[in-house]
């Protein structure tokens, strides 16, 4: 087993002959127990996302790459992680605000282009396109480097995710569920509408129709049959995390080595921090204490070695790297409707 120390971190961040990836494999179990039914996400027109392998094994997506990134990134709002990145807040409306750490497209989001950050963000992307220097992006929104960003609606700059995480369940059986809504009153009898209107709405609801206004508003009985009812996992629920060191080492700049150590520290903190386990209603997962998570370094030739890396070591390294790089002061900017209107009027 290889210790995670300053020399190994330097190999990861700045040695082109170093490992190409650090991977984390973590087994999860439902809070109710291994045999419990879990509820993965459903997708429009698809239901659960289940793939069938050549041997017949059915593999379900429990939390996608994008969803995992959105759960991991806000950890940098909390102490002690908040000190590792600049806290940028966008205020709007009546004393409301949102952190850039919760903005879907990160530095490339329309919300950023609707604030005084617009010119600075655009200049940072242009610098990266022209020179490969990612430091201006890191000084403004470093998690855009960790979780990836695509400035598709302005400069076109695109940086891949350095941290990619996904949760899948192996060997699954999906279930169905049905329900029947019964209103607390007979609204037709109370004179809200006629018996014929109620009967028509109930008949349409029984056929699966939900466009009837009375059914939509909850005034008549409405059945729901054959809906996704969760799934039983016969195999394992696995969270796999990949820290892409090739993508990391492509981040350039006059002080590239310091930048890359900084971004590596953020990536390792995000990957090793205790994960958000409440994914959605009916899907509360916890790490399996019988199968501790393990880190592996993958070499360019495919060789693998186990790395002794825990969250405390990752945080300690990240704090030192952040001090060397210099974290920008936090700030707050205002959403400007005029900027948003001007940006919305652009074409292409």
C-alpha positions as CSV (number, residue, x, y, z in Angstrom):
1,X,0.0,0.0,0.0
2,X,1.3,3.4,-1.0
3,X,1.1,6.3,1.5
4,X,-0.5,9.6,0.3
5,X,2.2,12.1,1.1
6,X,3.6,15.3,-0.5
7,X,5.8,13.3,-2.9
8,X,2.9,11.2,-4.1
9,X,0.6,14.2,-4.5
10,X,3.3,15.9,-6.6
11,X,3.4,12.9,-8.9
12,X,-0.3,13.1,-9.3
13,X,-0.4,16.9,-9.9
14,X,2.7,17.6,-12.0
15,X,4.4,14.4,-13.2
16,X,3.3,13.5,-16.7
17,X,4.6,10.0,-16.0
18,X,2.5,9.8,-12.8
19,X,-0.8,8.0,-12.3
20,X,-3.6,8.8,-14.8
21,X,-6.3,8.5,-12.2
22,X,-7.2,8.1,-8.6
23,X,-10.4,6.0,-8.1
24,X,-12.6,5.5,-5.1
25,X,-15.0,2.5,-4.8
26,X,-17.6,2.6,-2.1
27,X,-20.3,0.1,-1.3
28,X,-23.6,1.6,-0.1
29,X,-26.6,0.0,1.6
30,X,-30.2,1.2,2.2
31,X,-30.8,2.6,5.6
32,X,-33.6,0.0,6.1
33,X,-31.2,-2.9,5.2
34,X,-29.9,-4.8,2.2
35,X,-33.2,-6.2,1.1
36,X,-35.1,-2.9,1.3
37,X,-36.7,-1.3,-1.7
38,X,-34.9,1.8,-3.0
39,X,-36.2,4.5,-5.3
40,X,-33.9,5.6,-8.1
41,X,-34.6,8.7,-10.2
42,X,-37.2,8.6,-12.9
43,X,-36.8,10.2,-16.3
44,X,-39.5,11.6,-18.6
45,X,-40.6,9.0,-21.1
46,X,-38.3,6.4,-19.6
47,X,-39.0,5.7,-16.0
48,X,-36.0,4.2,-14.3
49,X,-32.8,4.2,-16.3
50,X,-32.0,0.5,-16.4
51,X,-29.4,-1.1,-18.7
52,X,-29.3,-4.8,-19.5
53,X,-25.8,-6.3,-20.0
54,X,-25.0,-9.1,-22.4
55,X,-25.3,-11.7,-19.6
56,X,-28.7,-10.4,-18.7
57,X,-27.7,-8.4,-15.6
58,X,-29.8,-5.3,-15.1
59,X,-27.9,-2.3,-13.9
60,X,-29.8,0.8,-12.7
61,X,-28.6,4.4,-12.3
62,X,-29.2,5.5,-8.7
63,X,-27.6,8.9,-9.0
64,X,-26.1,10.3,-12.2
65,X,-22.8,12.1,-12.7
66,X,-24.5,15.5,-12.8
67,X,-26.6,14.8,-9.7
68,X,-23.6,13.6,-7.8
69,X,-21.6,16.8,-8.7
70,X,-24.5,18.9,-7.6
71,X,-24.5,17.1,-4.2
72,X,-20.7,17.3,-3.8
73,X,-20.0,20.9,-4.8
74,X,-22.0,22.6,-1.9
75,X,-19.7,21.0,0.6
76,X,-17.5,24.0,0.0
77,X,-20.1,26.3,1.6
78,X,-19.4,24.6,5.0
79,X,-16.6,25.0,7.5
80,X,-13.8,24.0,7.3
81,X,-14.1,23.6,3.5
82,X,-15.4,27.1,2.8
83,X,-11.9,28.6,3.5
84,X,-10.6,26.6,0.5
85,X,-12.5,28.6,-2.2
86,X,-13.8,32.1,-2.6
87,X,-17.4,32.4,-1.5
88,X,-19.2,34.2,-4.3
89,X,-22.9,35.1,-3.7
90,X,-25.4,36.5,-6.2
91,X,-28.2,38.5,-4.5
92,X,-31.6,39.0,-6.2
93,X,-35.2,39.9,-5.4
94,X,-36.0,40.9,-1.9
95,X,-33.0,40.0,0.2
96,X,-32.6,36.6,-1.5
97,X,-29.3,35.1,-2.7
98,X,-27.7,32.1,-4.2
99,X,-24.1,30.8,-3.9
100,X,-22.2,30.2,-7.1
101,X,-21.6,26.7,-5.7
102,X,-25.3,26.0,-6.4
103,X,-25.5,27.5,-9.9
104,X,-26.1,24.7,-12.4
105,X,-23.7,25.6,-15.2
106,X,-21.1,27.1,-12.8
107,X,-19.1,29.9,-14.2
108,X,-20.7,29.4,-17.6
109,X,-24.3,30.0,-16.3
110,X,-26.6,32.7,-17.6
111,X,-26.9,33.9,-14.0
112,X,-23.2,34.8,-14.0
113,X,-23.6,36.7,-17.3
114,X,-26.4,38.6,-15.6
115,X,-24.1,40.1,-13.0
116,X,-21.0,42.3,-12.7
117,X,-19.0,39.0,-12.9
118,X,-19.8,38.7,-16.6
119,X,-16.7,40.5,-18.1
120,X,-14.3,38.8,-15.6
121,X,-15.7,35.4,-16.3
122,X,-15.6,35.9,-20.0
123,X,-12.0,37.2,-19.8
124,X,-11.0,34.1,-17.7
125,X,-12.4,31.8,-20.3
126,X,-10.7,33.6,-23.2
127,X,-7.4,33.5,-21.3
128,X,-7.8,29.7,-21.0
129,X,-8.7,29.4,-24.7
130,X,-5.7,31.5,-25.8
131,X,-3.0,30.3,-23.4
132,X,-4.3,27.3,-21.5
133,X,-3.9,29.2,-18.3
134,X,-6.7,28.2,-15.9
135,X,-5.6,30.3,-13.0
136,X,-8.1,33.2,-13.7
137,X,-10.9,30.7,-13.6
138,X,-9.5,29.2,-10.4
139,X,-9.4,32.6,-8.7
140,X,-13.0,33.3,-9.6
141,X,-14.7,29.9,-9.3
142,X,-12.3,27.0,-8.8
143,X,-15.0,24.4,-8.5
144,X,-15.7,25.0,-12.2
145,X,-12.4,23.2,-12.8
146,X,-13.1,20.4,-10.3
147,X,-16.6,19.6,-11.6
148,X,-16.3,20.8,-15.2
149,X,-17.7,23.8,-17.0
150,X,-18.8,24.6,-20.6
151,X,-19.2,28.2,-21.5
152,X,-21.4,27.1,-24.4
153,X,-23.3,30.4,-24.8
154,X,-20.4,32.8,-24.8
155,X,-16.7,31.9,-25.5
156,X,-17.2,28.2,-26.1
157,X,-14.5,27.3,-23.6
158,X,-14.9,23.8,-22.2
159,X,-13.1,22.1,-19.3
160,X,-13.8,18.5,-18.5
161,X,-14.7,17.2,-15.1
162,X,-11.7,16.3,-13.0
163,X,-14.0,14.6,-10.4
164,X,-16.6,12.3,-11.7
165,X,-18.9,10.3,-9.4
166,X,-21.8,8.0,-10.1
167,X,-24.0,5.5,-8.1
168,X,-25.3,2.4,-9.8
169,X,-27.2,-0.6,-8.5
170,X,-26.3,-4.1,-9.9
171,X,-28.7,-6.9,-10.6
172,X,-32.0,-5.2,-9.9
173,X,-35.7,-6.1,-10.1
174,X,-38.0,-3.1,-10.6
175,X,-41.4,-2.9,-9.0
176,X,-44.6,-1.1,-9.7
177,X,-47.0,0.7,-7.4
178,X,-50.6,1.9,-7.6
179,X,-52.6,4.4,-5.6
180,X,-56.1,5.8,-5.4
181,X,-56.9,9.4,-4.4
182,X,-60.2,9.9,-2.7
183,X,-61.3,13.5,-2.0
184,X,-62.5,14.2,1.5
185,X,-65.9,15.6,0.3
186,X,-68.4,14.8,-2.4
187,X,-68.0,18.2,-4.0
188,X,-70.9,17.6,-6.5
189,X,-73.2,17.0,-3.6
190,X,-72.0,20.3,-2.1
191,X,-72.9,22.1,-5.3
192,X,-69.4,22.9,-6.5
193,X,-70.2,21.3,-9.9
194,X,-72.8,18.9,-11.3
195,X,-73.0,15.1,-10.9
196,X,-72.4,14.7,-14.7
197,X,-69.2,16.8,-14.5
198,X,-68.0,14.7,-11.6
199,X,-68.8,11.4,-13.4
200,X,-67.1,12.6,-16.6
201,X,-63.9,13.6,-14.7
202,X,-63.9,10.3,-12.7
203,X,-64.2,8.3,-16.0
204,X,-61.4,10.2,-17.6
205,X,-59.3,9.7,-14.5
206,X,-60.0,5.9,-14.5
207,X,-58.7,5.8,-18.1
208,X,-55.5,7.5,-17.0
209,X,-56.5,10.9,-18.1
210,X,-55.1,13.8,-15.9
211,X,-56.0,16.8,-18.1
212,X,-59.5,17.1,-16.7
213,X,-59.5,20.3,-14.6
214,X,-61.4,18.7,-11.7
215,X,-58.9,15.8,-11.6
216,X,-56.0,18.2,-11.8
217,X,-57.3,20.2,-8.9
218,X,-58.1,17.2,-6.7
219,X,-61.9,17.4,-6.6
220,X,-62.6,13.9,-7.9
221,X,-61.2,10.4,-7.3
222,X,-58.1,9.8,-9.4
223,X,-56.3,6.4,-9.6
224,X,-52.6,6.0,-10.4
225,X,-51.7,2.6,-11.6
226,X,-48.6,0.9,-12.8
227,X,-46.3,3.7,-11.6
228,X,-42.6,3.0,-10.8
229,X,-42.6,1.4,-7.4
230,X,-38.9,1.3,-6.6
231,X,-36.5,-1.7,-7.0
232,X,-34.9,-4.5,-5.1
233,X,-31.1,-4.7,-5.5
234,X,-29.8,-8.3,-5.5
235,X,-26.2,-7.3,-6.1
236,X,-24.4,-4.2,-4.8
237,X,-25.0,-0.5,-4.8
238,X,-21.7,1.1,-5.7
239,X,-20.5,4.7,-5.7
240,X,-17.5,5.1,-7.9
241,X,-15.4,8.2,-8.1
242,X,-12.7,9.0,-10.7
243,X,-10.2,11.8,-10.2
244,X,-8.9,12.4,-13.7
245,X,-5.2,13.3,-13.4
246,X,-4.6,13.6,-17.1
247,X,-7.3,16.4,-17.3
248,X,-5.7,17.9,-14.1
249,X,-2.2,18.1,-15.6
250,X,-3.6,19.8,-18.7
251,X,-4.3,22.9,-16.7
252,X,-1.6,25.4,-17.6
253,X,-0.4,28.8,-16.6
254,X,2.8,30.6,-15.5
255,X,2.3,29.0,-12.0
256,X,0.8,25.8,-13.3
257,X,2.3,23.4,-10.6
258,X,0.9,25.5,-7.8
259,X,-2.5,25.7,-9.6
260,X,-2.6,22.0,-10.2
261,X,-1.8,21.1,-6.6
262,X,-4.6,23.5,-5.5
263,X,-7.2,21.9,-7.8
264,X,-6.0,18.4,-6.8
265,X,-6.6,19.3,-3.2
266,X,-10.1,20.5,-3.9
267,X,-10.8,17.4,-6.0
268,X,-9.7,15.0,-3.2
269,X,-11.7,16.9,-0.6
270,X,-14.8,16.7,-2.7
271,X,-14.3,13.0,-3.5
272,X,-13.5,11.9,0.1
273,X,-15.9,14.1,2.0
274,X,-18.8,12.2,3.6
275,X,-21.3,11.9,0.8
276,X,-24.9,13.2,0.8
277,X,-26.8,10.0,1.5
278,X,-30.4,11.1,1.2
279,X,-30.8,11.1,-2.5
280,X,-34.5,11.4,-2.7
281,X,-37.7,10.1,-1.0
282,X,-37.3,6.4,-0.5
283,X,-33.6,6.4,-1.2
284,X,-31.5,6.9,1.9
285,X,-28.2,5.1,1.6
286,X,-25.3,4.8,3.9
287,X,-21.7,3.4,3.5
288,X,-21.4,-0.3,4.1
289,X,-19.2,-0.7,7.2
290,X,-18.4,-4.3,6.2
291,X,-16.8,-3.0,2.9
292,X,-14.6,0.0,3.6
293,X,-14.0,2.4,0.7
294,X,-10.7,2.1,-1.0
295,X,-8.5,4.4,-3.1
296,X,-6.6,3.1,-6.1
297,X,-4.0,4.8,-8.2
298,X,-4.1,3.7,-11.9
299,X,-0.9,4.0,-13.8
300,X,-0.6,4.7,-17.5
301,X,0.2,1.0,-18.2
302,X,-2.9,-0.1,-16.3
303,X,-1.1,-1.2,-13.2
304,X,-3.0,-0.5,-9.9
305,X,-1.9,0.2,-6.4
306,X,-3.9,0.8,-3.3
307,X,-3.4,4.2,-1.7
308,X,-3.7,5.0,2.0
309,X,-5.8,8.1,1.6
310,X,-8.5,9.3,4.0
311,X,-10.5,12.5,4.2
312,X,-8.3,14.0,6.9
313,X,-5.2,13.6,4.7
314,X,-7.0,15.1,1.7
315,X,-8.2,18.1,3.7
316,X,-4.7,18.7,5.2
317,X,-3.2,18.6,1.7
318,X,-5.9,20.9,0.3
319,X,-5.4,23.5,3.0
320,X,-1.7,23.7,2.4
321,X,-2.2,23.9,-1.4
322,X,-4.8,26.6,-1.0
323,X,-2.5,28.7,1.2
324,X,0.2,28.4,-1.5
325,X,-2.2,29.3,-4.3
326,X,-3.9,32.1,-2.5
327,X,-7.7,32.0,-2.2
328,X,-9.4,35.2,-3.3
329,X,-11.6,37.1,-0.9
330,X,-15.3,36.3,-0.8
331,X,-17.7,38.8,-2.4
332,X,-21.3,39.4,-3.3
333,X,-22.7,40.7,-6.6
334,X,-26.2,41.7,-7.7
335,X,-28.3,40.0,-10.4
336,X,-29.1,42.7,-13.0
337,X,-32.2,42.3,-15.0
338,X,-30.9,44.6,-17.7
339,X,-27.8,42.4,-18.3
340,X,-30.1,39.3,-18.4
341,X,-32.3,40.9,-21.0
342,X,-29.3,41.9,-23.1
343,X,-27.9,38.5,-22.9
344,X,-31.2,36.8,-23.7
345,X,-31.4,39.0,-26.9
346,X,-28.2,37.6,-28.3
347,X,-28.3,34.9,-30.9
348,X,-26.2,31.8,-31.3
